[in-house]
Amino acid sequence: MTLALKPDVTATDTEDGLVLLDQRTGRYWQLNRSGATTLRLLLEGHSPEETADRLTRRHPAASARALADVRTLLAALDRARLVVTA
């Protein structure tokens, strides 16, 4: 799976994570640090499973829910029409 932001979506780093702006609608979404890290890993080409594995290396206490959280974020980004997958 290859994930990319849609062409009309811009990402801006913030002190607390990442802000995504859909320039077509003017709507924006704020991701906390964990969400920003997750999105960056997915955009780098890592699968949801690889992303969850990398996240749990940094935060072992979250291992039980990491994959579900990655999939939940991915689904939310897709529903918001912020990303495209190939």
N, CA, C and O atoms as a GROMACS GRO file, in nm:
protein
  344
    1MET      N    1   0.084  -0.118   0.000
    1MET     CA    2   0.000   0.000   0.000
    1MET      C    3   0.089   0.124   0.000
    1MET      O    4   0.180   0.136   0.082
    2THR      N    5   0.062   0.215  -0.091
    2THR     CA    6   0.130   0.344  -0.094
    2THR      C    7   0.030   0.451  -0.054
    2THR      O    8  -0.079   0.458  -0.110
    3LEU      N    9   0.068   0.532   0.041
    3LEU     CA   10  -0.020   0.637   0.091
    3LEU      C   11   0.042   0.772   0.057
    3LEU      O   12   0.163   0.790   0.066
    4ALA      N   13  -0.043   0.867   0.017
    4ALA     CA   14   0.002   1.003  -0.011
    4ALA      C   15  -0.108   1.100   0.029
    4ALA      O   16  -0.226   1.066   0.028
    5LEU      N   17  -0.067   1.220   0.064
    5LEU     CA   18  -0.166   1.325   0.088
    5LEU      C   19  -0.224   1.364  -0.047
    5LEU      O   20  -0.154   1.363  -0.148
    6LYS      N   21  -0.350   1.399  -0.049
    6LYS     CA   22  -0.410   1.448  -0.174
    6LYS      C   23  -0.340   1.577  -0.214
    6LYS      O   24  -0.288   1.649  -0.128
    7PRO      N   25  -0.338   1.608  -0.342
    7PRO     CA   26  -0.265   1.726  -0.389
    7PRO      C   27  -0.307   1.858  -0.324
    7PRO      O   28  -0.225   1.949  -0.311
    8ASP      N   29  -0.432   1.869  -0.283
    8ASP     CA   30  -0.481   1.993  -0.224
    8ASP      C   31  -0.466   1.997  -0.072
    8ASP      O   32  -0.518   2.088  -0.007
    9VAL      N   33  -0.396   1.900  -0.016
    9VAL     CA   34  -0.378   1.893   0.129
    9VAL      C   35  -0.233   1.929   0.162
    9VAL      O   36  -0.139   1.873   0.106
   10THR      N   37  -0.217   2.023   0.255
   10THR     CA   38  -0.083   2.060   0.300
   10THR      C   39  -0.066   2.018   0.446
   10THR      O   40  -0.162   2.015   0.523
   11ALA      N   41   0.055   1.988   0.480
   11ALA     CA   42   0.088   1.948   0.617
   11ALA      C   43   0.188   2.048   0.673
   11ALA      O   44   0.284   2.086   0.607
   12THR      N   45   0.163   2.090   0.796
   12THR     CA   46   0.251   2.185   0.863
   12THR      C   47   0.283   2.132   1.002
   12THR      O   48   0.194   2.101   1.080
   13ASP      N   49   0.413   2.123   1.031
   13ASP     CA   50   0.455   2.082   1.165
   13ASP      C   51   0.417   2.189   1.266
   13ASP      O   52   0.425   2.308   1.238
   14THR      N   53   0.377   2.143   1.383
   14THR     CA   54   0.349   2.234   1.494
   14THR      C   55   0.427   2.184   1.615
   14THR      O   56   0.488   2.077   1.612
   15GLU      N   57   0.424   2.261   1.720
   15GLU     CA   58   0.492   2.222   1.843
   15GLU      C   59   0.434   2.092   1.900
   15GLU      O   60   0.506   2.014   1.962
   16ASP      N   61   0.306   2.070   1.878
   16ASP     CA   62   0.237   1.955   1.935
   16ASP      C   63   0.212   1.842   1.836
   16ASP      O   64   0.154   1.740   1.875
   17GLY      N   65   0.252   1.856   1.710
   17GLY     CA   66   0.226   1.750   1.614
   17GLY      C   67   0.226   1.801   1.471
   17GLY      O   68   0.328   1.845   1.419
   18LEU      N   69   0.108   1.794   1.409
   18LEU     CA   70   0.097   1.825   1.267
   18LEU      C   71  -0.044   1.877   1.238
   18LEU      O   72  -0.141   1.828   1.295
   19VAL      N   73  -0.054   1.974   1.150
   19VAL     CA   74  -0.183   2.024   1.105
   19VAL      C   75  -0.196   1.996   0.956
   19VAL      O   76  -0.105   2.026   0.879
   20LEU      N   77  -0.308   1.938   0.918
   20LEU     CA   78  -0.339   1.912   0.778
   20LEU      C   79  -0.447   2.009   0.735
   20LEU      O   80  -0.549   2.023   0.802
   21LEU      N   81  -0.425   2.077   0.622
   21LEU     CA   82  -0.523   2.173   0.570
   21LEU      C   83  -0.569   2.126   0.434
   21LEU      O   84  -0.489   2.105   0.343
   22ASP      N   85  -0.700   2.109   0.420
   22ASP     CA   86  -0.760   2.078   0.291
   22ASP      C   87  -0.790   2.211   0.225
   22ASP      O   88  -0.887   2.278   0.262
   23GLN      N   89  -0.709   2.250   0.128
   23GLN     CA   90  -0.722   2.381   0.066
   23GLN      C   91  -0.850   2.395  -0.016
   23GLN      O   92  -0.894   2.507  -0.043
   24ARG      N   93  -0.910   2.282  -0.056
   24ARG     CA   94  -1.035   2.289  -0.132
   24ARG      C   95  -1.150   2.335  -0.043
   24ARG      O   96  -1.235   2.414  -0.086
   25THR      N   97  -1.152   2.286   0.081
   25THR     CA   98  -1.265   2.315   0.168
   25THR      C   99  -1.233   2.416   0.277
   25THR      O  100  -1.324   2.475   0.336
   26GLY      N  101  -1.104   2.437   0.303
   26GLY     CA  102  -1.065   2.526   0.412
   26GLY      C  103  -1.067   2.458   0.548
   26GLY      O  104  -1.039   2.522   0.649
   27ARG      N  105  -1.100   2.330   0.551
   27ARG     CA  106  -1.103   2.257   0.678
   27ARG      C  107  -0.964   2.210   0.714
   27ARG      O  108  -0.881   2.182   0.627
   28TYR      N  109  -0.940   2.202   0.844
   28TYR     CA  110  -0.810   2.153   0.888
   28TYR      C  111  -0.826   2.051   1.000
   28TYR      O  112  -0.928   2.048   1.070
   29TRP      N  113  -0.725   1.968   1.014
   29TRP     CA  114  -0.722   1.863   1.115
   29TRP      C  115  -0.590   1.873   1.188
   29TRP      O  116  -0.485   1.894   1.127
   30GLN      N  117  -0.596   1.858   1.318
   30GLN     CA  118  -0.474   1.862   1.398
   30GLN      C  119  -0.444   1.723   1.450
   30GLN      O  120  -0.530   1.657   1.509
   31LEU      N  121  -0.321   1.678   1.428
   31LEU     CA  122  -0.275   1.549   1.478
   31LEU      C  123  -0.178   1.573   1.593
   31LEU      O  124  -0.090   1.659   1.584
   32ASN      N  125  -0.194   1.497   1.700
   32ASN     CA  126  -0.098   1.507   1.809
   32ASN      C  127   0.033   1.443   1.765
   32ASN      O  128   0.045   1.397   1.652
   33ARG      N  129   0.131   1.439   1.853
   33ARG     CA  130   0.263   1.387   1.815
   33ARG      C  131   0.257   1.242   1.769
   33ARG      O  132   0.322   1.205   1.672
   34SER      N  133   0.178   1.161   1.838
   34SER     CA  134   0.166   1.020   1.798
   34SER      C  135   0.101   1.006   1.662
   34SER      O  136   0.145   0.927   1.579
   35GLY      N  137  -0.004   1.084   1.638
   35GLY     CA  138  -0.071   1.082   1.508
   35GLY      C  139   0.020   1.130   1.398
   35GLY      O  140   0.019   1.076   1.287
   36ALA      N  141   0.099   1.234   1.427
   36ALA     CA  142   0.192   1.287   1.328
   36ALA      C  143   0.300   1.184   1.294
   36ALA      O  144   0.333   1.165   1.177
   37THR      N  145   0.353   1.118   1.395
   37THR     CA  146   0.454   1.014   1.371
   37THR      C  147   0.394   0.901   1.289
   37THR      O  148   0.457   0.852   1.196
   38THR      N  149   0.274   0.862   1.324
   38THR     CA  150   0.206   0.755   1.252
   38THR      C  151   0.188   0.792   1.105
   38THR      O  152   0.219   0.712   1.016
   39LEU      N  153   0.138   0.912   1.079
   39LEU     CA  154   0.116   0.954   0.941
   39LEU      C  155   0.248   0.961   0.865
   39LEU      O  156   0.254   0.918   0.750
   40ARG      N  157   0.350   1.013   0.926
   40ARG     CA  158   0.480   1.022   0.858
   40ARG      C  159   0.531   0.883   0.818
   40ARG      O  160   0.580   0.864   0.706
   41LEU      N  161   0.519   0.787   0.908
   41LEU     CA  162   0.562   0.650   0.877
   41LEU      C  163   0.482   0.592   0.761
   41LEU      O  164   0.539   0.529   0.671
   42LEU      N  165   0.352   0.614   0.762
   42LEU     CA  166   0.267   0.565   0.653
   42LEU      C  167   0.304   0.632   0.520
   42LEU      O  168   0.309   0.567   0.416
   43LEU      N  169   0.330   0.762   0.525
   43LEU     CA  170   0.367   0.835   0.403
   43LEU      C  171   0.504   0.792   0.350
   43LEU      O  172   0.531   0.804   0.231
   44GLU      N  173   0.589   0.741   0.439
   44GLU     CA  174   0.721   0.691   0.398
   44GLU      C  175   0.711   0.554   0.331
   44GLU      O  176   0.810   0.501   0.281
   45GLY      N  177   0.590   0.497   0.330
   45GLY     CA  178   0.572   0.370   0.262
   45GLY      C  179   0.559   0.250   0.353
   45GLY      O  180   0.550   0.137   0.304
   46HIS      N  181   0.560   0.271   0.483
   46HIS     CA  182   0.545   0.159   0.576
   46HIS      C  183   0.399   0.113   0.580
   46HIS      O  184   0.307   0.194   0.573
   47SER      N  185   0.379  -0.015   0.590
   47SER     CA  186   0.244  -0.070   0.601
   47SER      C  187   0.189  -0.037   0.740
   47SER      O  188   0.266  -0.001   0.830
   48PRO      N  189   0.059  -0.050   0.759
   48PRO     CA  190   0.003  -0.030   0.894
   48PRO      C  191   0.070  -0.120   0.997
   48PRO      O  192   0.095  -0.078   1.110
   49GLU      N  193   0.099  -0.244   0.959
   49GLU     CA  194   0.162  -0.338   1.052
   49GLU      C  195   0.305  -0.294   1.087
   49GLU      O  196   0.346  -0.300   1.203
   50GLU      N  197   0.380  -0.252   0.985
   50GLU     CA  198   0.517  -0.203   1.009
   50GLU      C  199   0.514  -0.076   1.094
   50GLU      O  200   0.598  -0.058   1.183
   51THR      N  201   0.419   0.010   1.067
   51THR     CA  202   0.405   0.133   1.144
   51THR      C  203   0.376   0.103   1.289
   51THR      O  204   0.438   0.160   1.378
   52ALA      N  205   0.282   0.012   1.313
   52ALA     CA  206   0.249  -0.026   1.451
   52ALA      C  207   0.371  -0.086   1.521
   52ALA      O  208   0.395  -0.058   1.639
   53ASP      N  209   0.446  -0.167   1.449
   53ASP     CA  210   0.566  -0.228   1.507
   53ASP      C  211   0.667  -0.122   1.547
   53ASP      O  212   0.725  -0.128   1.656
   54ARG      N  213   0.688  -0.025   1.461
   54ARG     CA  214   0.783   0.083   1.492
   54ARG      C  215   0.736   0.166   1.610
   54ARG      O  216   0.817   0.205   1.695
   55LEU      N  217   0.607   0.192   1.616
   55LEU     CA  218   0.553   0.269   1.728
   55LEU      C  219   0.569   0.195   1.860
   55LEU      O  220   0.599   0.256   1.962
   56THR      N  221   0.549   0.064   1.859
   56THR     CA  222   0.559  -0.012   1.983
   56THR      C  223   0.705  -0.025   2.029
   56THR      O  224   0.730  -0.046   2.148
   57ARG      N  225   0.798  -0.013   1.938
   57ARG     CA  226   0.939  -0.012   1.980
   57ARG      C  227   0.967   0.111   2.065
   57ARG      O  228   1.046   0.106   2.160
   58ARG      N  229   0.904   0.221   2.030
   58ARG     CA  230   0.922   0.346   2.105
   58ARG      C  231   0.837   0.350   2.232
   58ARG      O  232   0.876   0.409   2.332
   59HIS      N  233   0.720   0.286   2.226
   59HIS     CA  234   0.624   0.289   2.337
   59HIS      C  235   0.570   0.149   2.362
   59HIS      O  236   0.457   0.119   2.323
   60PRO      N  237   0.648   0.062   2.425
   60PRO     CA  238   0.607  -0.078   2.443
   60PRO      C  239   0.472  -0.094   2.515
   60PRO      O  240   0.402  -0.192   2.491
   61ALA      N  241   0.437  -0.002   2.602
   61ALA     CA  242   0.310  -0.014   2.676
   61ALA      C  243   0.190  -0.006   2.584
   61ALA      O  244   0.081  -0.048   2.622
   62ALA      N  245   0.207   0.049   2.464
   62ALA     CA  246   0.094   0.066   2.370
   62ALA      C  247   0.082  -0.050   2.273
   62ALA      O  248   0.001  -0.043   2.180
   63SER      N  249   0.160  -0.155   2.290
   63SER     CA  250   0.164  -0.262   2.190
   63SER      C  251   0.029  -0.329   2.168
   63SER      O  252   0.000  -0.372   2.056
   64ALA      N  253  -0.054  -0.339   2.270
   64ALA     CA  254  -0.182  -0.407   2.256
   64ALA      C  255  -0.278  -0.334   2.164
   64ALA      O  256  -0.365  -0.396   2.103
   65ARG      N  257  -0.264  -0.205   2.153
   65ARG     CA  258  -0.359  -0.129   2.072
   65ARG      C  259  -0.299  -0.057   1.952
   65ARG      O  260  -0.371   0.011   1.879
   66ALA      N  261  -0.169  -0.071   1.932
   66ALA     CA  262  -0.100   0.007   1.828
   66ALA      C  263  -0.157  -0.015   1.689
   66ALA      O  264  -0.186   0.083   1.619
   67LEU      N  265  -0.175  -0.138   1.647
   67LEU     CA  266  -0.225  -0.163   1.511
   67LEU      C  267  -0.367  -0.111   1.495
   67LEU      O  268  -0.400  -0.053   1.391
   68ALA      N  269  -0.450  -0.129   1.594
   68ALA     CA  270  -0.587  -0.077   1.587
   68ALA      C  271  -0.586   0.076   1.577
   68ALA      O  272  -0.665   0.133   1.502
   69ASP      N  273  -0.497   0.141   1.652
   69ASP     CA  274  -0.488   0.287   1.646
   69ASP      C  275  -0.440   0.334   1.508
   69ASP      O  276  -0.491   0.433   1.456
   70VAL      N  277  -0.343   0.265   1.451
   70VAL     CA  278  -0.294   0.302   1.318
   70VAL      C  279  -0.407   0.288   1.216
   70VAL      O  280  -0.428   0.377   1.134
   71ARG      N  281  -0.479   0.178   1.222
   71ARG     CA  282  -0.590   0.156   1.128
   71ARG      C  283  -0.702   0.258   1.149
   71ARG      O  284  -0.764   0.302   1.053
   72THR      N  285  -0.727   0.296   1.273
   72THR     CA  286  -0.830   0.396   1.302
   72THR      C  287  -0.791   0.531   1.243
   72THR      O  288  -0.875   0.599   1.182
   73LEU      N  289  -0.665   0.571   1.260
   73LEU     CA  290  -0.619   0.697   1.202
   73LEU      C  291  -0.626   0.693   1.050
   73LEU      O  292  -0.672   0.788   0.987
   74LEU      N  293  -0.581   0.584   0.992
   74LEU     CA  294  -0.585   0.570   0.847
   74LEU      C  295  -0.728   0.580   0.794
   74LEU      O  296  -0.751   0.645   0.692
   75ALA      N  297  -0.821   0.516   0.860
   75ALA     CA  298  -0.962   0.522   0.819
   75ALA      C  299  -1.017   0.664   0.832
   75ALA      O  300  -1.093   0.710   0.746
   76ALA      N  301  -0.980   0.733   0.939
   76ALA     CA  302  -1.028   0.871   0.958
   76ALA      C  303  -0.973   0.964   0.850
   76ALA      O  304  -1.045   1.049   0.799
   77LEU      N  305  -0.846   0.948   0.815
   77LEU     CA  306  -0.786   1.030   0.709
   77LEU      C  307  -0.852   1.001   0.575
   77LEU      O  308  -0.874   1.092   0.494
   78ASP      N  309  -0.885   0.875   0.552
   78ASP     CA  310  -0.952   0.837   0.428
   78ASP      C  311  -1.094   0.895   0.423
   78ASP      O  312  -1.136   0.949   0.320
   79ARG      N  313  -1.169   0.883   0.534
   79ARG     CA  314  -1.305   0.938   0.539
   79ARG      C  315  -1.306   1.089   0.517
   79ARG      O  316  -1.397   1.144   0.455
   80ALA      N  317  -1.203   1.156   0.569
   80ALA     CA  318  -1.192   1.301   0.553
   80ALA      C  319  -1.142   1.340   0.415
   80ALA      O  320  -1.134   1.458   0.383
   81ARG      N  321  -1.108   1.240   0.333
   81ARG     CA  322  -1.057   1.261   0.197
   81ARG      C  323  -0.928   1.342   0.192
   81ARG      O  324  -0.909   1.429   0.108
   82LEU      N  325  -0.840   1.308   0.287
   82LEU     CA  326  -0.712   1.377   0.295
   82LEU      C  327  -0.600   1.299   0.230
   82LEU      O  328  -0.496   1.355   0.197
   83VAL      N  329  -0.620   1.168   0.212
   83VAL     CA  330  -0.516   1.082   0.157
   83VAL      C  331  -0.569   1.001   0.041
   83VAL      O  332  -0.689   0.984   0.022
   84VAL      N  333  -0.474   0.950  -0.037
   84VAL     CA  334  -0.504   0.856  -0.144
   84VAL      C  335  -0.415   0.735  -0.124
   84VAL      O  336  -0.302   0.747  -0.076
   85THR      N  337  -0.464   0.619  -0.160
   85THR     CA  338  -0.386   0.496  -0.150
   85THR      C  339  -0.379   0.430  -0.286
   85THR      O  340  -0.470   0.441  -0.368
   86ALA      N  341  -0.270   0.362  -0.307
   86ALA     CA  342  -0.253   0.288  -0.432
   86ALA      C  343  -0.207   0.149  -0.402
   86ALA      O  344  -0.187   0.069  -0.494
   0.00000   0.00000   0.00000
